Amino acid sequence: MNAIPYGRQWIDKDDIAAVAEVLDSELITQGPKAEEFERKLCELTGAKYCVVLANGTAALHLAVAALEIKKGLEGITSSNTFVATPNSLIYNGLKPVFADIDPRTFCITPQTVKAKLTDKTKIVMPVHFAGQSADVKGIRETVGKNIFIVEDAAHAIGSFDAQGNPVGSCRYSDAAILSFHPVKTITSGEGGAVTTNNPEIYEKLIQLRIGGITKKPELLSKNPGPWYYEMQRLGFNYRMTDFQAALGLSQLKKLEKFVARRNEIILAYNTGLAGIKHLTLPYTPKELKSAFHLYVTRIDFGALGINRADFINALIAKYKIGTQVHYIPVHTQPYYRENFGCKDGDLPDTENYYQCALSLPLYPKMTDAEVRHVIEHVKEFTDK
Ligand SMILES: *Cc1c(COP(=O)(O)O)cnc(C)c1O
């Protein structure tokens, strides 16, 4: 049996053909495929607008930038996330403030957000951890209309919220971001997107993606000729290439199949690993349909008398089973300690969760035999 990583892409011949077709064409940077990918992502999520970008981090950066929040104000987010989420606040001159997670869903909640609200709070960024939607409706009701909400939906393309809206619909938020990194549910190599229902945010994103410039006649202050464009804000180059968009489009056709397979594996794990004393299965609220980006167990390493590093190393060495920890709480990172005065003990539920979290392999191409192999040996290590 080959080594089983914690997550990986599934690329088929038709994906490769889609990329090759673009590479054979005249235009290989952002063009018609990127536009088509944007339209399809709008159809999937139900959002009015979509802007595809170079990666999910760029999507976070620009989603916050497009809100043009005054520097020095505060943004509330989760510490149980990839560093890119809170970093996007810092890129925009905002102060990251961390709300604790719910100990069962591992997402920030209306209550934990409320506990961190100040008169400087201007944005909240919930993360749909592991694919399960955070309570964005509840957070909106808690923060009111004057605070922006940008959803980090990097884990959650293909998921639905408790109200039945596709994640990315922005029903209760100002914008949502997606990532198409290879470990995510569908991939474009590197890639990301912002969805929104707000035409002004959309127009700013379009400009921020390419240098902050526009050529649209209706937006120009004057128009001396066909060469003319104006830089109206400070932008970047965060375009997605058309061959990446072609891969994303091709993968998007398989989203349902991928999500169905992820759900099958989750069911097999939940059944196969049930009833183990020192292993807690992930909690799945009944009202949520999830695309399940991660399968996060909690293991009481203390009670088992083994430390997590030894456990992880043994699973790989003996059985070629790769696991991962999602995530090291961002507020404990040296950069955050040094620059924002974050410290251990700030977020008890996030820190307790981190002590026992372990993500088991989960990707649609996993075979049933591989799933059984993981169950058998995780059981062997934990059922004591
Ligand atoms: C992957 C990820 C990102 C960043 O996406 P990239 O495409 O890798 O830049 C942001 N937030 C979360 C929660 C992620 O998992």
The ligand as a Tripos MOL2 file, in Angstrom:
@<TRIPOS>MOLECULE
LIG
   15    15     1     0     0
SMALL
NO_CHARGES

@<TRIPOS>ATOM
      1 C1         -6.1710   27.0040    2.4960 C.3       1 LIG1
      2 C2         -6.7460   28.0550    3.3750 C.ar      1 LIG1
      3 C3         -6.5720   29.4200    3.1290 C.ar      1 LIG1
      4 C4         -5.6340   29.9720    2.0980 C.3       1 LIG1
      5 O1         -5.7990   29.5010    0.8550 O.3       1 LIG1
      6 P1         -4.5610   29.4550   -0.1790 P.3       1 LIG1
      7 O2         -5.2740   29.1950   -1.4660 O.co2     1 LIG1
      8 O3         -3.6930   28.3150    0.2520 O.co2     1 LIG1
      9 O4         -3.8820   30.7650   -0.1520 O.co2     1 LIG1
     10 C5         -7.2210   30.3180    3.9460 C.ar      1 LIG1
     11 N1         -7.9840   29.9200    4.9630 N.ar      1 LIG1
     12 C6         -8.1540   28.6200    5.2570 C.ar      1 LIG1
     13 C7         -9.0290   28.2480    6.4030 C.3       1 LIG1
     14 C8         -7.5250   27.6500    4.4830 C.ar      1 LIG1
     15 O5         -7.6660   26.3600    4.7990 O.3       1 LIG1
@<TRIPOS>BOND
     1     1     2 1
     2     2     3 ar
     3     2    14 ar
     4     3     4 1
     5     3    10 ar
     6     4     5 1
     7     5     6 1
     8     6     7 2
     9     6     8 1
    10     6     9 1
    11    10    11 ar
    12    11    12 ar
    13    12    13 1
    14    12    14 ar
    15    14    15 1
@<TRIPOS>SUBSTRUCTURE
     1 LIG1         1 GROUP 0 **** ****
